[in-house]
Each structure stands twice: as structure tokens, then as C-alpha cells.
Amino acid sequence: MPDLILTRNLSDPDGFYADLMAVHDGLTKAESDALTARLVLILANHIGSRDVLSAALQTAKGTAQESPQNA
């Protein structure tokens, strides 16, 4: 499994988060979900490596299972 960068790697994480929230502003839940799906597919295409994407999926799944919100 390839190593994923799981430490802060964005030069402006707060700015990116603000942009991410702003792009969802005013959308319905369905529109927001569709935007998120499109964004995931665009970024997956940019990454291009099936091994990296598989590792990211497993890492995200593990994180979701550990979240107290899902308990």
C-alpha cells in the first residue's frame, strides 16, 4: 500500500475550507452531494494512481469507523 500524506500539506487549509464551504452555499442536499461526487472524481482523475486511491479509500473508511459520530 502506498504511503499517503496524512499530515498538513495545504499551504492555506483554512482558505481551502472556506472555498469548499462557499461552493456548497445555497445548494440543496442533492446538489451538494452531486458537487462533492464530481469533486472526488476530478481529484481522483488528477491523482491517477489506483493504488493511491485505494489506500485513500481504506484510510477514509477507517477514519469514518473511528469517528464518535458514527458510534
PDB file with SEQRES, HELIX, SHEET and CRYST1 records, atoms N, CA, C and O in Angstrom:
SEQRES   1 A   71  MET PRO ASP LEU ILE LEU THR ARG ASN LEU SER ASP PRO          
SEQRES   2 A   71  ASP GLY PHE TYR ALA ASP LEU MET ALA VAL HIS ASP GLY          
SEQRES   3 A   71  LEU THR LYS ALA GLU SER ASP ALA LEU THR ALA ARG LEU          
SEQRES   4 A   71  VAL LEU ILE LEU ALA ASN HIS ILE GLY SER ARG ASP VAL          
SEQRES   5 A   71  LEU SER ALA ALA LEU GLN THR ALA LYS GLY THR ALA GLN          
SEQRES   6 A   71  GLU SER PRO GLN ASN ALA                                      
HELIX    1 AA1 PRO A   13  HIS A   24  1                                  12    
HELIX    2 AA2 LYS A   29  ILE A   47  1                                  19    
HELIX    3 AA3 ARG A   50  GLU A   66  1                                  17    
HELIX    4 AA4 PRO A   68  ASN A   70  5                                   3    
CRYST1    1.000    1.000    1.000  90.00  90.00  90.00 P 1           1          
ATOM      1  N   MET A   1       0.850  -1.181   0.000  1.00  0.00           N  
ATOM      2  CA  MET A   1       0.000   0.000   0.000  1.00  0.00           C  
ATOM      3  C   MET A   1       0.893   1.241   0.000  1.00  0.00           C  
ATOM      4  O   MET A   1       1.824   1.331   0.801  1.00  0.00           O  
ATOM      5  N   PRO A   2       0.622   2.185  -0.879  1.00  0.00           N  
ATOM      6  CA  PRO A   2       1.463   3.388  -0.944  1.00  0.00           C  
ATOM      7  C   PRO A   2       1.266   4.267   0.289  1.00  0.00           C  
ATOM      8  O   PRO A   2       0.218   4.255   0.935  1.00  0.00           O  
ATOM      9  N   ASP A   3       2.314   5.024   0.583  1.00  0.00           N  
ATOM     10  CA  ASP A   3       2.220   5.968   1.695  1.00  0.00           C  
ATOM     11  C   ASP A   3       1.387   7.173   1.270  1.00  0.00           C  
ATOM     12  O   ASP A   3       1.616   7.769   0.217  1.00  0.00           O  
ATOM     13  N   LEU A   4       0.430   7.509   2.099  1.00  0.00           N  
ATOM     14  CA  LEU A   4      -0.377   8.709   1.864  1.00  0.00           C  
ATOM     15  C   LEU A   4       0.151   9.833   2.741  1.00  0.00           C  
ATOM     16  O   LEU A   4       0.627   9.585   3.849  1.00  0.00           O  
ATOM     17  N   ILE A   5       0.070  11.038   2.264  1.00  0.00           N  
ATOM     18  CA  ILE A   5       0.421  12.197   3.083  1.00  0.00           C  
ATOM     19  C   ILE A   5      -0.786  12.496   3.960  1.00  0.00           C  
ATOM     20  O   ILE A   5      -1.815  12.963   3.473  1.00  0.00           O  
ATOM     21  N   LEU A   6      -0.657  12.225   5.251  1.00  0.00           N  
ATOM     22  CA  LEU A   6      -1.778  12.424   6.171  1.00  0.00           C  
ATOM     23  C   LEU A   6      -1.526  13.577   7.136  1.00  0.00           C  
ATOM     24  O   LEU A   6      -2.352  13.853   8.006  1.00  0.00           O  
ATOM     25  N   THR A   7      -0.398  14.241   6.986  1.00  0.00           N  
ATOM     26  CA  THR A   7      -0.121  15.433   7.779  1.00  0.00           C  
ATOM     27  C   THR A   7      -0.472  16.652   6.926  1.00  0.00           C  
ATOM     28  O   THR A   7      -0.615  16.542   5.709  1.00  0.00           O  
ATOM     29  N   ARG A   8      -0.608  17.794   7.560  1.00  0.00           N  
ATOM     30  CA  ARG A   8      -0.995  19.013   6.855  1.00  0.00           C  
ATOM     31  C   ARG A   8      -0.074  19.232   5.664  1.00  0.00           C  
ATOM     32  O   ARG A   8       1.149  19.243   5.803  1.00  0.00           O  
ATOM     33  N   ASN A   9      -0.674  19.406   4.497  1.00  0.00           N  
ATOM     34  CA  ASN A   9       0.090  19.565   3.268  1.00  0.00           C  
ATOM     35  C   ASN A   9      -0.451  20.702   2.401  1.00  0.00           C  
ATOM     36  O   ASN A   9       0.037  20.923   1.292  1.00  0.00           O  
ATOM     37  N   LEU A  10      -1.442  21.413   2.895  1.00  0.00           N  
ATOM     38  CA  LEU A  10      -2.006  22.555   2.170  1.00  0.00           C  
ATOM     39  C   LEU A  10      -1.356  23.830   2.685  1.00  0.00           C  
ATOM     40  O   LEU A  10      -1.153  23.983   3.889  1.00  0.00           O  
ATOM     41  N   SER A  11      -1.033  24.735   1.786  1.00  0.00           N  
ATOM     42  CA  SER A  11      -0.421  25.995   2.219  1.00  0.00           C  
ATOM     43  C   SER A  11      -1.432  26.886   2.946  1.00  0.00           C  
ATOM     44  O   SER A  11      -1.048  27.700   3.786  1.00  0.00           O  
ATOM     45  N   ASP A  12      -2.716  26.737   2.630  1.00  0.00           N  
ATOM     46  CA  ASP A  12      -3.759  27.558   3.246  1.00  0.00           C  
ATOM     47  C   ASP A  12      -4.997  26.695   3.502  1.00  0.00           C  
ATOM     48  O   ASP A  12      -6.009  26.850   2.818  1.00  0.00           O  
ATOM     49  N   PRO A  13      -4.923  25.783   4.486  1.00  0.00           N  
ATOM     50  CA  PRO A  13      -6.055  24.883   4.710  1.00  0.00           C  
ATOM     51  C   PRO A  13      -7.338  25.613   5.090  1.00  0.00           C  
ATOM     52  O   PRO A  13      -8.422  25.192   4.685  1.00  0.00           O  
ATOM     53  N   ASP A  14      -7.245  26.689   5.850  1.00  0.00           N  
ATOM     54  CA  ASP A  14      -8.452  27.429   6.226  1.00  0.00           C  
ATOM     55  C   ASP A  14      -9.084  28.104   5.012  1.00  0.00           C  
ATOM     56  O   ASP A  14     -10.308  28.154   4.887  1.00  0.00           O  
ATOM     57  N   GLY A  15      -8.252  28.614   4.133  1.00  0.00           N  
ATOM     58  CA  GLY A  15      -8.763  29.233   2.914  1.00  0.00           C  
ATOM     59  C   GLY A  15      -9.442  28.217   2.009  1.00  0.00           C  
ATOM     60  O   GLY A  15     -10.492  28.491   1.428  1.00  0.00           O  
ATOM     61  N   PHE A  16      -8.828  27.031   1.894  1.00  0.00           N  
ATOM     62  CA  PHE A  16      -9.445  25.983   1.080  1.00  0.00           C  
ATOM     63  C   PHE A  16     -10.777  25.554   1.687  1.00  0.00           C  
ATOM     64  O   PHE A  16     -11.755  25.365   0.964  1.00  0.00           O  
ATOM     65  N   TYR A  17     -10.819  25.400   3.008  1.00  0.00           N  
ATOM     66  CA  TYR A  17     -12.065  25.005   3.668  1.00  0.00           C  
ATOM     67  C   TYR A  17     -13.151  26.057   3.426  1.00  0.00           C  
ATOM     68  O   TYR A  17     -14.304  25.719   3.159  1.00  0.00           O  
ATOM     69  N   ALA A  18     -12.774  27.321   3.521  1.00  0.00           N  
ATOM     70  CA  ALA A  18     -13.738  28.401   3.265  1.00  0.00           C  
ATOM     71  C   ALA A  18     -14.251  28.331   1.826  1.00  0.00           C  
ATOM     72  O   ALA A  18     -15.447  28.497   1.586  1.00  0.00           O  
ATOM     73  N   ASP A  19     -13.355  28.088   0.873  1.00  0.00           N  
ATOM     74  CA  ASP A  19     -13.769  27.951  -0.529  1.00  0.00           C  
ATOM     75  C   ASP A  19     -14.688  26.746  -0.717  1.00  0.00           C  
ATOM     76  O   ASP A  19     -15.675  26.818  -1.448  1.00  0.00           O  
ATOM     77  N   LEU A  20     -14.360  25.646  -0.056  1.00  0.00           N  
ATOM     78  CA  LEU A  20     -15.177  24.434  -0.148  1.00  0.00           C  
ATOM     79  C   LEU A  20     -16.583  24.674   0.393  1.00  0.00           C  
ATOM     80  O   LEU A  20     -17.568  24.240  -0.205  1.00  0.00           O  
ATOM     81  N   MET A  21     -16.672  25.360   1.517  1.00  0.00           N  
ATOM     82  CA  MET A  21     -17.988  25.663   2.082  1.00  0.00           C  
ATOM     83  C   MET A  21     -18.743  26.648   1.193  1.00  0.00           C  
ATOM     84  O   MET A  21     -19.955  26.522   1.016  1.00  0.00           O  
ATOM     85  N   ALA A  22     -18.038  27.621   0.638  1.00  0.00           N  
ATOM     86  CA  ALA A  22     -18.680  28.639  -0.204  1.00  0.00           C  
ATOM     87  C   ALA A  22     -19.260  28.031  -1.476  1.00  0.00           C  
ATOM     88  O   ALA A  22     -20.326  28.449  -1.926  1.00  0.00           O  
ATOM     89  N   VAL A  23     -18.574  27.049  -2.060  1.00  0.00           N  
ATOM     90  CA  VAL A  23     -19.068  26.449  -3.301  1.00  0.00           C  
ATOM     91  C   VAL A  23     -20.351  25.645  -3.054  1.00  0.00           C  
ATOM     92  O   VAL A  23     -21.126  25.410  -3.981  1.00  0.00           O  
ATOM     93  N   HIS A  24     -20.569  25.229  -1.816  1.00  0.00           N  
ATOM     94  CA  HIS A  24     -21.790  24.492  -1.457  1.00  0.00           C  
ATOM     95  C   HIS A  24     -22.927  25.423  -1.027  1.00  0.00           C  
ATOM     96  O   HIS A  24     -24.080  25.002  -0.930  1.00  0.00           O  
ATOM     97  N   ASP A  25     -22.598  26.669  -0.774  1.00  0.00           N  
ATOM     98  CA  ASP A  25     -23.587  27.624  -0.265  1.00  0.00           C  
ATOM     99  C   ASP A  25     -24.762  27.772  -1.230  1.00  0.00           C  
ATOM    100  O   ASP A  25     -24.575  28.001  -2.425  1.00  0.00           O  
ATOM    101  N   GLY A  26     -25.960  27.640  -0.697  1.00  0.00           N  
ATOM    102  CA  GLY A  26     -27.174  27.819  -1.480  1.00  0.00           C  
ATOM    103  C   GLY A  26     -27.625  26.584  -2.236  1.00  0.00           C  
ATOM    104  O   GLY A  26     -28.659  26.612  -2.902  1.00  0.00           O  
ATOM    105  N   LEU A  27     -26.865  25.497  -2.143  1.00  0.00           N  
ATOM    106  CA  LEU A  27     -27.249  24.272  -2.844  1.00  0.00           C  
ATOM    107  C   LEU A  27     -28.179  23.424  -1.983  1.00  0.00           C  
ATOM    108  O   LEU A  27     -28.112  23.468  -0.755  1.00  0.00           O  
ATOM    109  N   THR A  28     -29.028  22.668  -2.621  1.00  0.00           N  
ATOM    110  CA  THR A  28     -29.823  21.690  -1.898  1.00  0.00           C  
ATOM    111  C   THR A  28     -28.900  20.548  -1.475  1.00  0.00           C  
ATOM    112  O   THR A  28     -27.759  20.477  -1.931  1.00  0.00           O  
ATOM    113  N   LYS A  29     -29.378  19.664  -0.616  1.00  0.00           N  
ATOM    114  CA  LYS A  29     -28.590  18.497  -0.195  1.00  0.00           C  
ATOM    115  C   LYS A  29     -28.200  17.666  -1.413  1.00  0.00           C  
ATOM    116  O   LYS A  29     -27.050  17.240  -1.526  1.00  0.00           O  
ATOM    117  N   ALA A  30     -29.132  17.434  -2.317  1.00  0.00           N  
ATOM    118  CA  ALA A  30     -28.850  16.637  -3.520  1.00  0.00           C  
ATOM    119  C   ALA A  30     -27.810  17.325  -4.401  1.00  0.00           C  
ATOM    120  O   ALA A  30     -26.905  16.666  -4.913  1.00  0.00           O  
ATOM    121  N   GLU A  31     -27.925  18.634  -4.584  1.00  0.00           N  
ATOM    122  CA  GLU A  31     -26.946  19.367  -5.390  1.00  0.00           C  
ATOM    123  C   GLU A  31     -25.568  19.344  -4.735  1.00  0.00           C  
ATOM    124  O   GLU A  31     -24.551  19.183  -5.409  1.00  0.00           O  
ATOM    125  N   SER A  32     -25.548  19.506  -3.416  1.00  0.00           N  
ATOM    126  CA  SER A  32     -24.295  19.480  -2.672  1.00  0.00           C  
ATOM    127  C   SER A  32     -23.629  18.107  -2.764  1.00  0.00           C  
ATOM    128  O   SER A  32     -22.417  18.011  -2.956  1.00  0.00           O  
ATOM    129  N   ASP A  33     -24.424  17.052  -2.626  1.00  0.00           N  
ATOM    130  CA  ASP A  33     -23.886  15.692  -2.752  1.00  0.00           C  
ATOM    131  C   ASP A  33     -23.326  15.451  -4.150  1.00  0.00           C  
ATOM    132  O   ASP A  33     -22.274  14.828  -4.298  1.00  0.00           O  
ATOM    133  N   ALA A  34     -24.020  15.938  -5.170  1.00  0.00           N  
ATOM    134  CA  ALA A  34     -23.554  15.778  -6.551  1.00  0.00           C  
ATOM    135  C   ALA A  34     -22.263  16.555  -6.782  1.00  0.00           C  
ATOM    136  O   ALA A  34     -21.359  16.062  -7.455  1.00  0.00           O  
ATOM    137  N   LEU A  35     -22.168  17.757  -6.234  1.00  0.00           N  
ATOM    138  CA  LEU A  35     -20.939  18.540  -6.346  1.00  0.00           C  
ATOM    139  C   LEU A  35     -19.781  17.799  -5.689  1.00  0.00           C  
ATOM    140  O   LEU A  35     -18.691  17.718  -6.256  1.00  0.00           O  
ATOM    141  N   THR A  36     -20.013  17.262  -4.500  1.00  0.00           N  
ATOM    142  CA  THR A  36     -18.970  16.512  -3.793  1.00  0.00           C  
ATOM    143  C   THR A  36     -18.522  15.301  -4.608  1.00  0.00           C  
ATOM    144  O   THR A  36     -17.328  15.016  -4.691  1.00  0.00           O  
ATOM    145  N   ALA A  37     -19.467  14.596  -5.203  1.00  0.00           N  
ATOM    146  CA  ALA A  37     -19.124  13.430  -6.029  1.00  0.00           C  
ATOM    147  C   ALA A  37     -18.285  13.856  -7.235  1.00  0.00           C  
ATOM    148  O   ALA A  37     -17.302  13.198  -7.575  1.00  0.00           O  
ATOM    149  N   ARG A  38     -18.675  14.954  -7.878  1.00  0.00           N  
ATOM    150  CA  ARG A  38     -17.896  15.438  -9.021  1.00  0.00           C  
ATOM    151  C   ARG A  38     -16.484  15.828  -8.599  1.00  0.00           C  
ATOM    152  O   ARG A  38     -15.516  15.524  -9.296  1.00  0.00           O  
ATOM    153  N   LEU A  39     -16.369  16.500  -7.459  1.00  0.00           N  
ATOM    154  CA  LEU A  39     -15.064  16.911  -6.955  1.00  0.00           C  
ATOM    155  C   LEU A  39     -14.185  15.694  -6.673  1.00  0.00           C  
ATOM    156  O   LEU A  39     -13.005  15.689  -7.026  1.00  0.00           O  
ATOM    157  N   VAL A  40     -14.746  14.671  -6.044  1.00  0.00           N  
ATOM    158  CA  VAL A  40     -13.984  13.448  -5.764  1.00  0.00           C  
ATOM    159  C   VAL A  40     -13.486  12.826  -7.057  1.00  0.00           C  
ATOM    160  O   VAL A  40     -12.326  12.422  -7.144  1.00  0.00           O  
ATOM    161  N   LEU A  41     -14.348  12.746  -8.061  1.00  0.00           N  
ATOM    162  CA  LEU A  41     -13.946  12.145  -9.334  1.00  0.00           C  
ATOM    163  C   LEU A  41     -12.891  12.983 -10.060  1.00  0.00           C  
ATOM    164  O   LEU A  41     -11.979  12.426 -10.671  1.00  0.00           O  
ATOM    165  N   ILE A  42     -13.002  14.299 -10.002  1.00  0.00           N  
ATOM    166  CA  ILE A  42     -11.998  15.177 -10.610  1.00  0.00           C  
ATOM    167  C   ILE A  42     -10.644  14.980  -9.926  1.00  0.00           C  
ATOM    168  O   ILE A  42      -9.617  14.847 -10.593  1.00  0.00           O  
ATOM    169  N   LEU A  43     -10.652  14.963  -8.598  1.00  0.00           N  
ATOM    170  CA  LEU A  43      -9.395  14.793  -7.869  1.00  0.00           C  
ATOM    171  C   LEU A  43      -8.824  13.390  -8.044  1.00  0.00           C  
ATOM    172  O   LEU A  43      -7.607  13.221  -8.115  1.00  0.00           O  
ATOM    173  N   ALA A  44      -9.694  12.382  -8.113  1.00  0.00           N  
ATOM    174  CA  ALA A  44      -9.229  11.014  -8.360  1.00  0.00           C  
ATOM    175  C   ALA A  44      -8.559  10.924  -9.727  1.00  0.00           C  
ATOM    176  O   ALA A  44      -7.517  10.284  -9.869  1.00  0.00           O  
ATOM    177  N   ASN A  45      -9.146  11.555 -10.718  1.00  0.00           N  
ATOM    178  CA  ASN A  45      -8.550  11.570 -12.043  1.00  0.00           C  
ATOM    179  C   ASN A  45      -7.192  12.267 -12.012  1.00  0.00           C  
ATOM    180  O   ASN A  45      -6.243  11.825 -12.659  1.00  0.00           O  
ATOM    181  N   HIS A  46      -7.111  13.346 -11.262  1.00  0.00           N  
ATOM    182  CA  HIS A  46      -5.850  14.082 -11.150  1.00  0.00           C  
ATOM    183  C   HIS A  46      -4.779  13.219 -10.499  1.00  0.00           C  
ATOM    184  O   HIS A  46      -3.633  13.217 -10.949  1.00  0.00           O  
ATOM    185  N   ILE A  47      -5.131  12.488  -9.452  1.00  0.00           N  
ATOM    186  CA  ILE A  47      -4.176  11.603  -8.777  1.00  0.00           C  
ATOM    187  C   ILE A  47      -3.746  10.486  -9.717  1.00  0.00           C  
ATOM    188  O   ILE A  47      -2.555  10.216  -9.874  1.00  0.00           O  
ATOM    189  N   GLY A  48      -4.716   9.847 -10.332  1.00  0.00           N  
ATOM    190  CA  GLY A  48      -4.439   8.885 -11.383  1.00  0.00           C  
ATOM    191  C   GLY A  48      -3.978   7.503 -10.963  1.00  0.00           C  
ATOM    192  O   GLY A  48      -4.082   6.573 -11.763  1.00  0.00           O  
ATOM    193  N   SER A  49      -3.486   7.323  -9.777  1.00  0.00           N  
ATOM    194  CA  SER A  49      -2.962   6.031  -9.337  1.00  0.00           C  
ATOM    195  C   SER A  49      -4.034   5.253  -8.586  1.00  0.00           C  
ATOM    196  O   SER A  49      -4.526   5.700  -7.550  1.00  0.00           O  
ATOM    197  N   ARG A  50      -4.392   4.092  -9.113  1.00  0.00           N  
ATOM    198  CA  ARG A  50      -5.399   3.249  -8.464  1.00  0.00           C  
ATOM    199  C   ARG A  50      -4.927   2.817  -7.075  1.00  0.00           C  
ATOM    200  O   ARG A  50      -5.733   2.735  -6.147  1.00  0.00           O  
ATOM    201  N   ASP A  51      -3.626   2.541  -6.924  1.00  0.00           N  
ATOM    202  CA  ASP A  51      -3.096   2.138  -5.621  1.00  0.00           C  
ATOM    203  C   ASP A  51      -3.248   3.252  -4.584  1.00  0.00           C  
ATOM    204  O   ASP A  51      -3.646   2.999  -3.447  1.00  0.00           O  
ATOM    205  N   VAL A  52      -2.930   4.472  -4.979  1.00  0.00           N  
ATOM    206  CA  VAL A  52      -3.064   5.614  -4.066  1.00  0.00           C  
ATOM    207  C   VAL A  52      -4.530   5.831  -3.715  1.00  0.00           C  
ATOM    208  O   VAL A  52      -4.860   6.076  -2.555  1.00  0.00           O  
ATOM    209  N   LEU A  53      -5.402   5.743  -4.699  1.00  0.00           N  
ATOM    210  CA  LEU A  53      -6.824   5.942  -4.451  1.00  0.00           C  
ATOM    211  C   LEU A  53      -7.388   4.854  -3.549  1.00  0.00           C  
ATOM    212  O   LEU A  53      -8.200   5.142  -2.671  1.00  0.00           O  
ATOM    213  N   SER A  54      -6.974   3.616  -3.750  1.00  0.00           N  
ATOM    214  CA  SER A  54      -7.424   2.518  -2.890  1.00  0.00           C  
ATOM    215  C   SER A  54      -6.964   2.735  -1.460  1.00  0.00           C  
ATOM    216  O   SER A  54      -7.727   2.513  -0.520  1.00  0.00           O  
ATOM    217  N   ALA A  55      -5.722   3.166  -1.288  1.00  0.00           N  
ATOM    218  CA  ALA A  55      -5.209   3.447   0.058  1.00  0.00           C  
ATOM    219  C   ALA A  55      -5.995   4.584   0.705  1.00  0.00           C  
ATOM    220  O   ALA A  55      -6.297   4.534   1.898  1.00  0.00           O  
ATOM    221  N   ALA A  56      -6.323   5.599  -0.074  1.00  0.00           N  
ATOM    222  CA  ALA A  56      -7.096   6.726   0.461  1.00  0.00           C  
ATOM    223  C   ALA A  56      -8.496   6.278   0.868  1.00  0.00           C  
ATOM    224  O   ALA A  56      -9.003   6.701   1.907  1.00  0.00           O  
ATOM    225  N   LEU A  57      -9.118   5.432   0.066  1.00  0.00           N  
ATOM    226  CA  LEU A  57     -10.448   4.916   0.412  1.00  0.00           C  
ATOM    227  C   LEU A  57     -10.409   4.131   1.717  1.00  0.00           C  
ATOM    228  O   LEU A  57     -11.264   4.314   2.583  1.00  0.00           O  
ATOM    229  N   GLN A  58      -9.421   3.264   1.854  1.00  0.00           N  
ATOM    230  CA  GLN A  58      -9.317   2.463   3.078  1.00  0.00           C  
ATOM    231  C   GLN A  58      -9.023   3.338   4.289  1.00  0.00           C  
ATOM    232  O   GLN A  58      -9.563   3.103   5.370  1.00  0.00           O  
ATOM    233  N   THR A  59      -8.171   4.346   4.117  1.00  0.00           N  
ATOM    234  CA  THR A  59      -7.871   5.263   5.211  1.00  0.00           C  
ATOM    235  C   THR A  59      -9.114   6.045   5.615  1.00  0.00           C  
ATOM    236  O   THR A  59      -9.398   6.192   6.804  1.00  0.00           O  
ATOM    237  N   ALA A  60      -9.852   6.546   4.633  1.00  0.00           N  
ATOM    238  CA  ALA A  60     -11.073   7.300   4.925  1.00  0.00           C  
ATOM    239  C   ALA A  60     -12.117   6.417   5.596  1.00  0.00           C  
ATOM    240  O   ALA A  60     -12.805   6.857   6.516  1.00  0.00           O  
ATOM    241  N   LYS A  61     -12.236   5.182   5.142  1.00  0.00           N  
ATOM    242  CA  LYS A  61     -13.198   4.252   5.738  1.00  0.00           C  
ATOM    243  C   LYS A  61     -12.831   3.979   7.196  1.00  0.00           C  
ATOM    244  O   LYS A  61     -13.702   3.954   8.066  1.00  0.00           O  
ATOM    245  N   GLY A  62     -11.555   3.777   7.456  1.00  0.00           N  
ATOM    246  CA  GLY A  62     -11.103   3.538   8.818  1.00  0.00           C  
ATOM    247  C   GLY A  62     -11.339   4.732   9.710  1.00  0.00           C  
ATOM    248  O   GLY A  62     -11.727   4.575  10.867  1.00  0.00           O  
ATOM    249  N   THR A  63     -11.110   5.927   9.189  1.00  0.00           N  
ATOM    250  CA  THR A  63     -11.342   7.144   9.946  1.00  0.00           C  
ATOM    251  C   THR A  63     -12.821   7.311  10.260  1.00  0.00           C  
ATOM    252  O   THR A  63     -13.181   7.712  11.367  1.00  0.00           O  
ATOM    253  N   ALA A  64     -13.681   7.007   9.290  1.00  0.00           N  
ATOM    254  CA  ALA A  64     -15.126   7.121   9.499  1.00  0.00           C  
ATOM    255  C   ALA A  64     -15.594   6.151  10.563  1.00  0.00           C  
ATOM    256  O   ALA A  64     -16.463   6.487  11.369  1.00  0.00           O  
ATOM    257  N   GLN A  65     -15.030   4.949  10.580  1.00  0.00           N  
ATOM    258  CA  GLN A  65     -15.438   3.944  11.554  1.00  0.00           C  
ATOM    259  C   GLN A  65     -14.987   4.331  12.963  1.00  0.00           C  
ATOM    260  O   GLN A  65     -15.611   3.926  13.944  1.00  0.00           O  
ATOM    261  N   GLU A  66     -13.909   5.112  13.070  1.00  0.00           N  
ATOM    262  CA  GLU A  66     -13.396   5.523  14.375  1.00  0.00           C  
ATOM    263  C   GLU A  66     -14.084   6.771  14.902  1.00  0.00           C  
ATOM    264  O   GLU A  66     -13.951   7.098  16.081  1.00  0.00           O  
ATOM    265  N   SER A  67     -14.824   7.478  14.040  1.00  0.00           N  
ATOM    266  CA  SER A  67     -15.452   8.725  14.425  1.00  0.00           C  
ATOM    267  C   SER A  67     -16.537   8.494  15.461  1.00  0.00           C  
ATOM    268  O   SER A  67     -17.360   7.593  15.296  1.00  0.00           O  
ATOM    269  N   PRO A  68     -16.559   9.295  16.540  1.00  0.00           N  
ATOM    270  CA  PRO A  68     -17.598   9.134  17.557  1.00  0.00           C  
ATOM    271  C   PRO A  68     -19.000   9.427  17.015  1.00  0.00           C  
ATOM    272  O   PRO A  68     -19.991   8.977  17.589  1.00  0.00           O  
ATOM    273  N   GLN A  69     -19.087  10.181  15.909  1.00  0.00           N  
ATOM    274  CA  GLN A  69     -20.387  10.484  15.323  1.00  0.00           C  
ATOM    275  C   GLN A  69     -21.037   9.239  14.736  1.00  0.00           C  
ATOM    276  O   GLN A  69     -22.257   9.193  14.578  1.00  0.00           O  
ATOM    277  N   ASN A  70     -20.236   8.233  14.412  1.00  0.00           N  
ATOM    278  CA  ASN A  70     -20.756   7.013  13.804  1.00  0.00           C  
ATOM    279  C   ASN A  70     -20.957   5.900  14.815  1.00  0.00           C  
ATOM    280  O   ASN A  70     -21.289   4.773  14.446  1.00  0.00           O  
ATOM    281  N   ALA A  71     -20.761   6.206  16.065  1.00  0.00           N  
ATOM    282  CA  ALA A  71     -20.891   5.170  17.105  1.00  0.00           C  
ATOM    283  C   ALA A  71     -22.346   4.936  17.460  1.00  0.00           C  
ATOM    284  O   ALA A  71     -22.646   4.101  18.314  1.00  0.00           O  
TER     285      ALA A  71                                                      
END                                                                             
